[in-house]
Amino acid sequence: MNKTEVDCSNQIHQLMVTVSRHFYVSQKGILTYQDKPFTTKINNYQNAKKELLVYYIVIDRYSGNFIFQVATTKQLFALADFLHYAWRQDKEEKHFWGLPDYIAIPKAISSPSLFVGLKQVGVTPFTPTSGFPSGGHIIKAIEDHLWSQLLFRSTLHFKASIEIYKTDFYDVILGLASRGDSRTIWKENLPSGQPNDTPIHQEFIHAFKTKESDSTTLPLTLGDKSTNITTRIPPSTELPHYFVAPVKKLPFSETKLNEANEINNQAWEEDDIIKGIKIAYQALEASPFCADALNYLSLYSKLYSEKCFLSKRAVLVGKEALGELYIKENTGYFWGLLETRPYMRALQGLADCYWHTEDLKPAAEIYQEMLKLNPSDNQGVRYHLGNILILLDRREELDDLLKNYGEEESCFMLYTKALHLYRLGSADATKIVQRAIASNKHVYEYLSGEEFMPYREPEHYCWGEPSEAICYVSDAQEAWEKSPDSIEWLNKNMQTFQQNLMAAEQEVTIEQVLQNFLEEQSSHLSKTTYRKYETVIELLEASMERYSYNYLEENDKQIFDLCLNDQFNKALDEEEDDDDNNLFCRLFGPTKIASGAVEFLSYFLPHKVGGSKDLLKKSATVIKKLGQWLFSNGYIDQTDLERITEEAINAGRELPAINDFEVALFDYLEETDIDAEWDEEDELEDVFEVISVKPGVLTLETYGAEGKIELAVKVPQKLSKMCSVGWQMNLLLVKTKNGWIIAEAGRVSY
């Protein structure tokens, strides 16, 4: 029979066995694609130089439904065994089963014994002639999906992965057929009495007896003596041991692990991801404890089930490599130890998988464990955790998180804090959301749908820009949507923010803004503390009047010079002294404060103010608080806030230490008897930078006409202990027979 038109399912099946045109298994067992097509056919597969894939397929000619298995040219399936597998009901692939009435057998794989055996089990075989559908589109679909699913989306490039992801193959190839889902068509068009039951394996195989006259080169049954390279159906689906072996049974070697990490470093540097994946496999072969190789594979996998599998494995081997005692002893500062980072990256990868698959509880537990191990949170997991705790409504845990990280002025933390306070009904919610809006005004646009959320997050983001808003909203949108009326509340606060911003831009001067700041502080400060605030603000204004002119743009300089001349002429006419008129602070707005504050802390205070240690500390505190106040009220942006905050933190740390050092240095010079006479060629006066500190010796650097000058200067050990690299000192140095010493000293700065 050569019937090509069929009336129902399981009337005619077609058997195909064909060699892959592009895929082979490397000597390392890795599934590999070759762009140039192979010329090997099924009748000469023994001549293949590589271990090529071989596809075994049975197609239902009515519906297009099919079932397939993949062997290789070095491990073929017996035809009778494959047919029994294809037709039996008790297998995972439930969409295809039952004996057909007829089956088309290509001449290249047919044999008398195959035909006889099929007739004995109740199936009529025939050899198709020209015009019979070839089924080549199935082969192409399988190969295309092997490329797109396994080599492009997956990072487990092994033959076993075909079995793991076979369901996806069927869903794409059968589910998107032109006539509709081929599986549904097959099931709905079975004739009465179909599917026909398949005999048990022993009875089925017994019908196929190989004869010496059979010319086919393919094995017919497992007992066929024509070849000894058969394997059973279905094939083994086990991945290499470094993915599946019990971790406790694997021998650990720190030397091997270091070697594996060195190998895997090459993967991170490789631009070709497929090459990088193969390098990661090499690292795992060197040591199955190479968590970073598993992290690499997880990062580049596009399948969350696979990402989760790889990250779980990375956590297991990473934890085993460090050991329980090591983890216990170093909890609290993990990221500072380089050997912990593969494990920390594995934890983050696993938690991120749970987070993206909406398995929130284990995600929260892992993020919390990471913060316990590394409170400084170099990986930024606190942001994900904040959104998860909102979704889980774990308010006390979120309070604890914000207690530790809530002072952070980032868009991510401010919006999380604002939403949390809104859900609690706190009066502080409005104040915090205004600061959040100031940090990034684009968040509402994406939360409300006014701006379209892109399919992919940007690879990088900038503070205050739409890219940052997209990154925040992609994680936090669900938390806002599940908080009743929260987006409308945010909209109202956006309108308030815009109104405040417009008011702030209406000719508000530095002088007015600083006065408003002081007035607001006076409501909750003691009189003593308030006087200190006043002193710091007065010094800041004095600093800006003296030095901020130097940083004006040309147009602003012209305005300043014009006003200065007008003021000077008016003072002459009226014979008044106008030194205290604070022209700069009365002329310009608060956008100039950031650069002025930095100049005040880094130069004016250490060089021009002879204040106490307490004043220096208080100055840093006041300027930091001023920056936050300016930002909250919309006078400065996120970048200026970061500049002020960073400089205030540095000043708070460095200025008191410099003050102590200066006192000790001047005491040392007063107590030291230095010969008043020395040759001019033996002295050197300049501003020096400290580039090295050793007990009793400071290495100083400056530049002269001939280039860089480095000098080792002897000082008491007390001074060297108090000194820090990076400080600048105005010194007169004298060269003695015992080396360079300090003869005179000016101010010290950082």
VENTA-V242018 format. One record per residue. N is the residue number from 1. RES is the residue in three letters. OMEGA is omega in whole degrees, -180 to 180 (999 if undefined). Layout:
N_RES_OMEGA / N_RES_OMEGA
//
This chain:
1_MET_177 / 2_ASN_-175 / 3_LYS_-179 / 4_THR_176 / 5_GLU_-176 / 6_VAL_-175 / 7_ASP_-175 / 8_CYS_178 / 9_SER_178 / 10_ASN_173 / 11_GLN_177 / 12_ILE_170 / 13_HIS_176 / 14_GLN_177 / 15_LEU_176 / 16_MET_170 / 17_VAL_-174 / 18_THR_180 / 19_VAL_-180 / 20_SER_177 / 21_ARG_-172 / 22_HIS_-171 / 23_PHE_174 / 24_TYR_177 / 25_VAL_-178 / 26_SER_179 / 27_GLN_177 / 28_LYS_179 / 29_GLY_-176 / 30_ILE_177 / 31_LEU_-170 / 32_THR_-180 / 33_TYR_174 / 34_GLN_-175 / 35_ASP_179 / 36_LYS_-176 / 37_PRO_172 / 38_PHE_179 / 39_THR_-177 / 40_THR_176 / 41_LYS_-177 / 42_ILE_-179 / 43_ASN_176 / 44_ASN_-176 / 45_TYR_-179 / 46_GLN_-177 / 47_ASN_-178 / 48_ALA_180 / 49_LYS_178 / 50_LYS_178 / 51_GLU_-175 / 52_LEU_173 / 53_LEU_176 / 54_VAL_-177 / 55_TYR_173 / 56_TYR_-173 / 57_ILE_167 / 58_VAL_-176 / 59_ILE_170 / 60_ASP_-171 / 61_ARG_180 / 62_TYR_-171 / 63_SER_-172 / 64_GLY_176 / 65_ASN_-179 / 66_PHE_174 / 67_ILE_-178 / 68_PHE_171 / 69_GLN_-178 / 70_VAL_174 / 71_ALA_174 / 72_THR_-180 / 73_THR_177 / 74_LYS_179 / 75_GLN_-179 / 76_LEU_173 / 77_PHE_169 / 78_ALA_-176 / 79_LEU_-178 / 80_ALA_179 / 81_ASP_179 / 82_PHE_180 / 83_LEU_178 / 84_HIS_178 / 85_TYR_-178 / 86_ALA_-172 / 87_TRP_-177 / 88_ARG_-176 / 89_GLN_-173 / 90_ASP_176 / 91_LYS_-177 / 92_GLU_-178 / 93_GLU_-172 / 94_LYS_-173 / 95_HIS_-174 / 96_PHE_174 / 97_TRP_177 / 98_GLY_178 / 99_LEU_176 / 100_PRO_173 / 101_ASP_-177 / 102_TYR_174 / 103_ILE_177 / 104_ALA_-180 / 105_ILE_177 / 106_PRO_-176 / 107_LYS_-176 / 108_ALA_-178 / 109_ILE_-178 / 110_SER_176 / 111_SER_179 / 112_PRO_-179 / 113_SER_178 / 114_LEU_-180 / 115_PHE_-179 / 116_VAL_-179 / 117_GLY_179 / 118_LEU_179 / 119_LYS_-179 / 120_GLN_179 / 121_VAL_174 / 122_GLY_179 / 123_VAL_-179 / 124_THR_180 / 125_PRO_172 / 126_PHE_178 / 127_THR_-177 / 128_PRO_176 / 129_THR_-180 / 130_SER_-178 / 131_GLY_177 / 132_PHE_-179 / 133_PRO_-175 / 134_SER_-175 / 135_GLY_-179 / 136_GLY_180 / 137_HIS_177 / 138_ILE_180 / 139_ILE_-180 / 140_LYS_-180 / 141_ALA_179 / 142_ILE_-179 / 143_GLU_178 / 144_ASP_-178 / 145_HIS_174 / 146_LEU_179 / 147_TRP_-173 / 148_SER_-176 / 149_GLN_-173 / 150_LEU_-175 / 151_LEU_-178 / 152_PHE_-176 / 153_ARG_-178 / 154_SER_171 / 155_THR_176 / 156_LEU_-173 / 157_HIS_-179 / 158_PHE_179 / 159_LYS_179 / 160_ALA_-179 / 161_SER_178 / 162_ILE_178 / 163_GLU_-178 / 164_ILE_-175 / 165_TYR_-177 / 166_LYS_179 / 167_THR_177 / 168_ASP_177 / 169_PHE_-178 / 170_TYR_-178 / 171_ASP_-179 / 172_VAL_-173 / 173_ILE_-178 / 174_LEU_-176 / 175_GLY_-177 / 176_LEU_179 / 177_ALA_-175 / 178_SER_-179 / 179_ARG_-175 / 180_GLY_-178 / 181_ASP_-176 / 182_SER_180 / 183_ARG_179 / 184_THR_179 / 185_ILE_-180 / 186_TRP_-175 / 187_LYS_-176 / 188_GLU_-177 / 189_ASN_174 / 190_LEU_179 / 191_PRO_179 / 192_SER_180 / 193_GLY_178 / 194_GLN_-4 / 195_PRO_176 / 196_ASN_179 / 197_ASP_178 / 198_THR_177 / 199_PRO_176 / 200_ILE_-171 / 201_HIS_-176 / 202_GLN_180 / 203_GLU_-179 / 204_PHE_-176 / 205_ILE_-178 / 206_HIS_-179 / 207_ALA_-176 / 208_PHE_180 / 209_LYS_-177 / 210_THR_175 / 211_LYS_-179 / 212_GLU_-179 / 213_SER_179 / 214_ASP_-175 / 215_SER_-178 / 216_THR_178 / 217_THR_180 / 218_LEU_177 / 219_PRO_-179 / 220_LEU_177 / 221_THR_179 / 222_LEU_180 / 223_GLY_-179 / 224_ASP_-176 / 225_LYS_-178 / 226_SER_177 / 227_THR_179 / 228_ASN_-176 / 229_ILE_179 / 230_THR_175 / 231_THR_-174 / 232_ARG_176 / 233_ILE_-10 / 234_PRO_-178 / 235_PRO_177 / 236_SER_179 / 237_THR_-175 / 238_GLU_176 / 239_LEU_177 / 240_PRO_-172 / 241_HIS_-176 / 242_TYR_173 / 243_PHE_-168 / 244_VAL_-177 / 245_ALA_177 / 246_PRO_-174 / 247_VAL_-177 / 248_LYS_-178 / 249_LYS_-179 / 250_LEU_177 / 251_PRO_-178 / 252_PHE_175 / 253_SER_180 / 254_GLU_178 / 255_THR_179 / 256_LYS_179 / 257_LEU_177 / 258_ASN_178 / 259_GLU_180 / 260_ALA_179 / 261_ASN_177 / 262_GLU_178 / 263_ILE_-175 / 264_ASN_176 / 265_ASN_178 / 266_GLN_178 / 267_ALA_-180 / 268_TRP_-179 / 269_GLU_-176 / 270_GLU_179 / 271_ASP_179 / 272_ASP_-174 / 273_ILE_-179 / 274_ILE_175 / 275_LYS_178 / 276_GLY_178 / 277_ILE_179 / 278_LYS_177 / 279_ILE_177 / 280_ALA_176 / 281_TYR_179 / 282_GLN_179 / 283_ALA_-180 / 284_LEU_174 / 285_GLU_178 / 286_ALA_177 / 287_SER_178 / 288_PRO_178 / 289_PHE_-179 / 290_CYS_-177 / 291_ALA_-178 / 292_ASP_174 / 293_ALA_176 / 294_LEU_175 / 295_ASN_178 / 296_TYR_-179 / 297_LEU_179 / 298_SER_-178 / 299_LEU_-174 / 300_TYR_173 / 301_SER_179 / 302_LYS_-178 / 303_LEU_-174 / 304_TYR_176 / 305_SER_180 / 306_GLU_176 / 307_LYS_-179 / 308_CYS_179 / 309_PHE_-177 / 310_LEU_-180 / 311_SER_176 / 312_LYS_179 / 313_ARG_180 / 314_ALA_178 / 315_VAL_-179 / 316_LEU_-176 / 317_VAL_178 / 318_GLY_179 / 319_LYS_180 / 320_GLU_-179 / 321_ALA_180 / 322_LEU_-179 / 323_GLY_-177 / 324_GLU_-178 / 325_LEU_180 / 326_TYR_-179 / 327_ILE_-180 / 328_LYS_-176 / 329_GLU_-174 / 330_ASN_177 / 331_THR_180 / 332_GLY_179 / 333_TYR_-173 / 334_PHE_-171 / 335_TRP_179 / 336_GLY_179 / 337_LEU_-172 / 338_LEU_-176 / 339_GLU_180 / 340_THR_-169 / 341_ARG_175 / 342_PRO_179 / 343_TYR_179 / 344_MET_177 / 345_ARG_178 / 346_ALA_178 / 347_LEU_180 / 348_GLN_179 / 349_GLY_-179 / 350_LEU_179 / 351_ALA_178 / 352_ASP_177 / 353_CYS_178 / 354_TYR_-178 / 355_TRP_-177 / 356_HIS_176 / 357_THR_175 / 358_GLU_171 / 359_ASP_-163 / 360_LEU_-175 / 361_LYS_177 / 362_PRO_177 / 363_ALA_180 / 364_ALA_-179 / 365_GLU_-179 / 366_ILE_179 / 367_TYR_179 / 368_GLN_177 / 369_GLU_179 / 370_MET_178 / 371_LEU_175 / 372_LYS_179 / 373_LEU_-174 / 374_ASN_-177 / 375_PRO_179 / 376_SER_172 / 377_ASP_177 / 378_ASN_-177 / 379_GLN_175 / 380_GLY_-178 / 381_VAL_-179 / 382_ARG_-179 / 383_TYR_176 / 384_HIS_-177 / 385_LEU_180 / 386_GLY_179 / 387_ASN_180 / 388_ILE_-179 / 389_LEU_174 / 390_ILE_-179 / 391_LEU_179 / 392_LEU_-179 / 393_ASP_176 / 394_ARG_-169 / 395_ARG_-178 / 396_GLU_179 / 397_GLU_177 / 398_LEU_174 / 399_ASP_179 / 400_ASP_179 / 401_LEU_-179 / 402_LEU_175 / 403_LYS_-178 / 404_ASN_-172 / 405_TYR_-172 / 406_GLY_179 / 407_GLU_-180 / 408_GLU_-176 / 409_GLU_178 / 410_SER_176 / 411_CYS_-175 / 412_PHE_-176 / 413_MET_-179 / 414_LEU_180 / 415_TYR_177 / 416_THR_180 / 417_LYS_-180 / 418_ALA_-180 / 419_LEU_179 / 420_HIS_-180 / 421_LEU_177 / 422_TYR_180 / 423_ARG_178 / 424_LEU_-176 / 425_GLY_-176 / 426_SER_177 / 427_ALA_-179 / 428_ASP_-176 / 429_ALA_-178 / 430_THR_180 / 431_LYS_-178 / 432_ILE_-179 / 433_VAL_175 / 434_GLN_176 / 435_ARG_179 / 436_ALA_179 / 437_ILE_178 / 438_ALA_-180 / 439_SER_176 / 440_ASN_-176 / 441_LYS_-176 / 442_HIS_-175 / 443_VAL_-179 / 444_TYR_-178 / 445_GLU_-178 / 446_TYR_178 / 447_LEU_-176 / 448_SER_-177 / 449_GLY_177 / 450_GLU_175 / 451_GLU_-178 / 452_PHE_176 / 453_MET_179 / 454_PRO_-179 / 455_TYR_-179 / 456_ARG_174 / 457_GLU_175 / 458_PRO_179 / 459_GLU_180 / 460_HIS_176 / 461_TYR_178 / 462_CYS_-180 / 463_TRP_175 / 464_GLY_-176 / 465_GLU_176 / 466_PRO_-180 / 467_SER_178 / 468_GLU_180 / 469_ALA_179 / 470_ILE_180 / 471_CYS_180 / 472_TYR_-174 / 473_VAL_180 / 474_SER_179 / 475_ASP_-168 / 476_ALA_-173 / 477_GLN_-179 / 478_GLU_180 / 479_ALA_178 / 480_TRP_-177 / 481_GLU_180 / 482_LYS_175 / 483_SER_-171 / 484_PRO_174 / 485_ASP_-176 / 486_SER_-178 / 487_ILE_175 / 488_GLU_177 / 489_TRP_178 / 490_LEU_179 / 491_ASN_179 / 492_LYS_179 / 493_ASN_174 / 494_MET_180 / 495_GLN_178 / 496_THR_180 / 497_PHE_-179 / 498_GLN_179 / 499_GLN_178 / 500_ASN_-179 / 501_LEU_179 / 502_MET_179 / 503_ALA_-179 / 504_ALA_-177 / 505_GLU_-178 / 506_GLN_172 / 507_GLU_174 / 508_VAL_-176 / 509_THR_177 / 510_ILE_-178 / 511_GLU_-180 / 512_GLN_-178 / 513_VAL_180 / 514_LEU_177 / 515_GLN_177 / 516_ASN_178 / 517_PHE_-179 / 518_LEU_-180 / 519_GLU_180 / 520_GLU_180 / 521_GLN_-176 / 522_SER_-177 / 523_SER_-178 / 524_HIS_178 / 525_LEU_173 / 526_SER_-179 / 527_LYS_-179 / 528_THR_-180 / 529_THR_-180 / 530_TYR_178 / 531_ARG_177 / 532_LYS_176 / 533_TYR_180 / 534_GLU_-179 / 535_THR_-179 / 536_VAL_-180 / 537_ILE_177 / 538_GLU_178 / 539_LEU_177 / 540_LEU_178 / 541_GLU_179 / 542_ALA_179 / 543_SER_-178 / 544_MET_178 / 545_GLU_-177 / 546_ARG_-167 / 547_TYR_-174 / 548_SER_176 / 549_TYR_-175 / 550_ASN_-176 / 551_TYR_179 / 552_LEU_171 / 553_GLU_-170 / 554_GLU_-179 / 555_ASN_179 / 556_ASP_178 / 557_LYS_179 / 558_GLN_178 / 559_ILE_-179 / 560_PHE_-178 / 561_ASP_179 / 562_LEU_179 / 563_CYS_179 / 564_LEU_178 / 565_ASN_178 / 566_ASP_-179 / 567_GLN_-178 / 568_PHE_-179 / 569_ASN_179 / 570_LYS_180 / 571_ALA_178 / 572_LEU_-179 / 573_ASP_-176 / 574_GLU_-180 / 575_GLU_180 / 576_GLU_174 / 577_ASP_-174 / 578_ASP_-177 / 579_ASP_-172 / 580_ASP_-175 / 581_ASN_176 / 582_ASN_-176 / 583_LEU_-177 / 584_PHE_-176 / 585_CYS_177 / 586_ARG_-174 / 587_LEU_-173 / 588_PHE_-177 / 589_GLY_-172 / 590_PRO_178 / 591_THR_180 / 592_LYS_-173 / 593_ILE_-175 / 594_ALA_-180 / 595_SER_178 / 596_GLY_180 / 597_ALA_178 / 598_VAL_178 / 599_GLU_-180 / 600_PHE_-177 / 601_LEU_-172 / 602_SER_-177 / 603_TYR_-172 / 604_PHE_-179 / 605_LEU_-176 / 606_PRO_-175 / 607_HIS_-171 / 608_LYS_-176 / 609_VAL_177 / 610_GLY_-175 / 611_GLY_179 / 612_SER_176 / 613_LYS_180 / 614_ASP_178 / 615_LEU_-180 / 616_LEU_178 / 617_LYS_-177 / 618_LYS_179 / 619_SER_179 / 620_ALA_180 / 621_THR_-177 / 622_VAL_-178 / 623_ILE_177 / 624_LYS_180 / 625_LYS_177 / 626_LEU_179 / 627_GLY_180 / 628_GLN_179 / 629_TRP_178 / 630_LEU_-179 / 631_PHE_-179 / 632_SER_-178 / 633_ASN_173 / 634_GLY_-179 / 635_TYR_179 / 636_ILE_-180 / 637_ASP_-177 / 638_GLN_-178 / 639_THR_179 / 640_ASP_177 / 641_LEU_179 / 642_GLU_179 / 643_ARG_-178 / 644_ILE_-178 / 645_THR_-179 / 646_GLU_-179 / 647_GLU_179 / 648_ALA_178 / 649_ILE_179 / 650_ASN_-178 / 651_ALA_179 / 652_GLY_179 / 653_ARG_-170 / 654_GLU_-172 / 655_LEU_177 / 656_PRO_179 / 657_ALA_177 / 658_ILE_179 / 659_ASN_178 / 660_ASP_-179 / 661_PHE_-180 / 662_GLU_179 / 663_VAL_-180 / 664_ALA_-180 / 665_LEU_180 / 666_PHE_176 / 667_ASP_179 / 668_TYR_-178 / 669_LEU_178 / 670_GLU_-176 / 671_GLU_-175 / 672_THR_179 / 673_ASP_-179 / 674_ILE_179 / 675_ASP_-175 / 676_ALA_-177 / 677_GLU_173 / 678_TRP_-179 / 679_ASP_-179 / 680_GLU_-179 / 681_GLU_180 / 682_ASP_180 / 683_GLU_179 / 684_LEU_-179 / 685_GLU_-177 / 686_ASP_170 / 687_VAL_-175 / 688_PHE_174 / 689_GLU_178 / 690_VAL_-179 / 691_ILE_178 / 692_SER_178 / 693_VAL_174 / 694_LYS_-179 / 695_PRO_177 / 696_GLY_-177 / 697_VAL_172 / 698_LEU_174 / 699_THR_-175 / 700_LEU_-178 / 701_GLU_172 / 702_THR_-179 / 703_TYR_177 / 704_GLY_-179 / 705_ALA_-178 / 706_GLU_178 / 707_GLY_-175 / 708_LYS_178 / 709_ILE_175 / 710_GLU_-179 / 711_LEU_172 / 712_ALA_-175 / 713_VAL_180 / 714_LYS_177 / 715_VAL_174 / 716_PRO_-179 / 717_GLN_178 / 718_LYS_180 / 719_LEU_-178 / 720_SER_178 / 721_LYS_-176 / 722_MET_-173 / 723_CYS_179 / 724_SER_175 / 725_VAL_179 / 726_GLY_178 / 727_TRP_175 / 728_GLN_-177 / 729_MET_173 / 730_ASN_-170 / 731_LEU_165 / 732_LEU_-179 / 733_LEU_179 / 734_VAL_179 / 735_LYS_179 / 736_THR_179 / 737_LYS_179 / 738_ASN_179 / 739_GLY_-179 / 740_TRP_176 / 741_ILE_178 / 742_ILE_178 / 743_ALA_179 / 744_GLU_-178 / 745_ALA_173 / 746_GLY_-176 / 747_ARG_179 / 748_VAL_178 / 749_SER_-179 / 750_TYR_999
//
